[in-house]
């Protein structure tokens, strides 16, 4: 009897063992969906990767290029401009790149890398101001627009009623006859702080002291009786002048583009219209998605010489076929050009001390001589026979850097 019970118990275990595997295929099939089975019927190269939340898209979209520029809030370039590649400019917060005492924190290091990466890939980057600074820039752009339009209506700007330029330099004595757009002093200080912070971030990325370029700059605040080397340029251009020949933050009217000459320039505008050439020679609309609180950053020839070419100068020009959007009455811009002092010396010794190779052509030179050489080169290019537009429109020609630095009023 005991033997029969043991045999019966053994047969019961075998029966339960053979029946156990049957539910497994059924439970495994519940993890499949009709969409998954349809993908398996028509395989593609992307079907070999693990499924993600975006696997339902047909066809799958490859990831966008230049992912290193997405570290800090990316800003998209103009998709409507057919001749421009779709790219992303790094967008860094002014508070993240502002210098401070103490050990570097994560946001500062990420902002420095994003800013330098965008300059290397696109020759441009965007600095985003905070609430108070952004409101100041918005008020300054609106005040400049009203200022130029009122002067145009009153016939004050003779010969160029569709275009106005005002240049503000801190420390310049204000005459009784002098008038200017409101808030110029406040905007000069705000954009000056952002420009110096950007210069420090560029120096830090090159393994230099963040204040290595301070010897080239004005003292802060300015000593009594001195006039700033840097300049704030407010411009207004009517749409009839913009079709490839519009004002570029005080820049020259030239379709072929112009190279910035100072250390760096920050540009804020109320509508898009500025193209920048990337290192590959492709022009793109750099300020398409910028708000009045955003500052477009481009670097100049002075910084290129000081860094032995490690930070090349950017070329820019007016866009020929952009849409001015809601500001169809024209384009207003505020451009802060961070300029070195005229008696400073451009020397690459800090670059060499950091371990970088200095080409023989980068010799020490005074800022005044360097600017004179650039002005002479510019005059030669302007007098070429193929540059007829600039020659026939001297009334709208940009004041040369030589005249800016030796302005008798200043």
Secondary structure as UniProt FT lines:
FT   HELIX           2..20
FT   HELIX           22..29
FT   TURN            30..31
FT   HELIX           34..41
FT   HELIX           45..48
FT   TURN            53..56
FT   HELIX           67..70
FT   STRAND          75..76
FT   TURN            82..83
FT   STRAND          88..89
FT   STRAND          91..93
FT   HELIX           94..97
FT   HELIX           106..122
FT   STRAND          125..128
FT   HELIX           131..153
FT   TURN            154..155
FT   TURN            158..159
FT   TURN            161..162
FT   STRAND          163..168
FT   TURN            170..171
FT   TURN            176..177
FT   TURN            182..183
FT   HELIX           184..205
FT   TURN            206..207
FT   TURN            210..213
FT   HELIX           214..216
FT   TURN            224..225
FT   STRAND          231..237
FT   HELIX           239..241
FT   TURN            242..245
FT   TURN            249..250
FT   TURN            255..256
FT   STRAND          258..259
FT   STRAND          264..269
FT   STRAND          274..277
FT   TURN            279..280
FT   STRAND          283..285
FT   TURN            286..289
FT   TURN            292..293
FT   STRAND          294..299
FT   HELIX           301..306
FT   TURN            307..309
FT   STRAND          315..318
FT   TURN            325..326
FT   TURN            328..329
FT   STRAND          331..338
FT   TURN            342..343
FT   STRAND          345..346
FT   HELIX           349..353
FT   TURN            354..355
FT   TURN            360..361
FT   STRAND          365..366
FT   HELIX           367..382
FT   TURN            385..386
FT   HELIX           388..391
FT   HELIX           394..396
FT   HELIX           401..405
FT   TURN            408..409
//
